[in-house]
């Protein structure tokens, strides 16, 4: 019976380590991409959206989207400790 509990503890520790590696990778990949997304997104909004007032609205929508995306990623990986 002791061999079963040792094996189960070993599997749990492997799952815990794998979970930490995955959350670390997701967090840092998004942190590396957020800078270029903040710069490239508004440039594309200015280039692709035609009427001038819509350009400013689309830039605002893009930045709000990035804000909520970062909040969703933080909640997904457990880095957001607040309830907002």
Secondary structure, 3 states (H helix, E strand, C coil): CHHHHHHHHHHHHHHHHHHHHHHHHHHHHHHHHHHHHHHHHHHHHHHHCCCHHHHHHHHHHHHHHHHHHHHHHHHHHCCCCCCC
